[in-house]
Amino acid sequence: MQKENYGKKIFVMTHASDMDGIGSAALIRMRLNVPIENIFFLNYTVPKLEYASQQILKHAKEGITLFITDTGINSSHIMQYKKLFLELKRHGGKIFWIDHHHWEEDAIKEVASMCDIAIVGENKNMCAAEITAKILGFNDAFVNELLKITHTFDFHVMNLKDKRMKRIGDIYDACFTYYGHMPTEMYTSKLRRLVGVISSKKLYDSKWVEDADRFDRINKKRIKKLLDDLYFPGKNIVLGFATFVRTNDVSDAMMKKTGRDIAVYISTENGTGHMRSVKANTIPIAMRFGGGGHPHATGFQVNLKEYNNFKSKEDKEKFAKELGSAEGS
């Protein structure tokens, strides 16, 4: 479909923390000529949603079209999305939501129903970028390679012997983690740059590599420190605290050291929780904290004030106890 099918002014909100969200946004930009400043990034935290909504609502009276890609929803965000959608609709706006995560019935009923098109709910075969490419009618060599990458990393089906694919994944993961600790406007600028590189038909460039290598040196030191201070909530969870590390790296290290199947890492800088598992479905645990994601890879937000920014062992043990209760419920 061409740009005229979607309206004159197009905005995108997409998942910030992985290649599926970045790739989805890049595909929309490529096909519909979306200005880079019209792209915003979400994770499972309220501030990022509030920031994107505020910026987009400045243009509501222009009758915009909003794409939301690779982003699920939980009950704590329903009212925010409804408020945004009602204002856009009031001015003739259109809303297209493309996602492949698990959705609760109340989110489908109250939010998806407000969209002009909502392709949502768990899809075990296609990631958001693949769905987006299909809708937009892509079929060229670069996009096909991009979709192979987004699918591989989003569904964790990488062949570990594929050194090129592993290198690409390491670059992406390091950059997403590195940028994640930055103030919102800088973080947005960095991620927009990634979308721009992909939409110019490059998988990455020298700046990505430079940033990834810089963060890797920091990452190794922080993981080593985290492993010396682990907590064991519930029967199968290992929990650690650090200031921004690569989630997959630290999760693998935590599970390897302890033999537990669910690894939870909390960023003490912004309160984001990251959960990984090989066998267990972690969505119910994440949802107890207002989060979501895939069965084996979920995220959520912790109120740092409630735990005094995890400055003491007692604060960490308090959260560990609540996490253990969530596992057992």
Buried (B, 14 or more C-beta within 10 A) or exposed (E): EEEEEBBEBBBBBBBBBBBBBBBBBBBBBBBBEBEBEBBBBBBBBEEBBEBBBEBBBEBBEEBBBBBBBBBBBBEBBBEBBEEBBEBBBEEEBBBBBBBBBBBBEEBBEBBBEBBEEBBBBEBEEBBBBBBBBBBBEBEEEBBEEBBEBBBBBBBEEBEEEEEEBEEBBBBBBBBBBBBBBBEBEEBBBBBBBBBBBBBEBEBBBEEBBEBBEEBBEBBBEBBEBBBEEBBEBBEBBBBBBBEBBBBBBBBBBBBEEBEBBBBBBBBBEBBBBBBBBEEBBBBEBBBBBBBBBBBBBBBBBBEBEEBEEBEEEEBBBBBBEBBBEBBEE
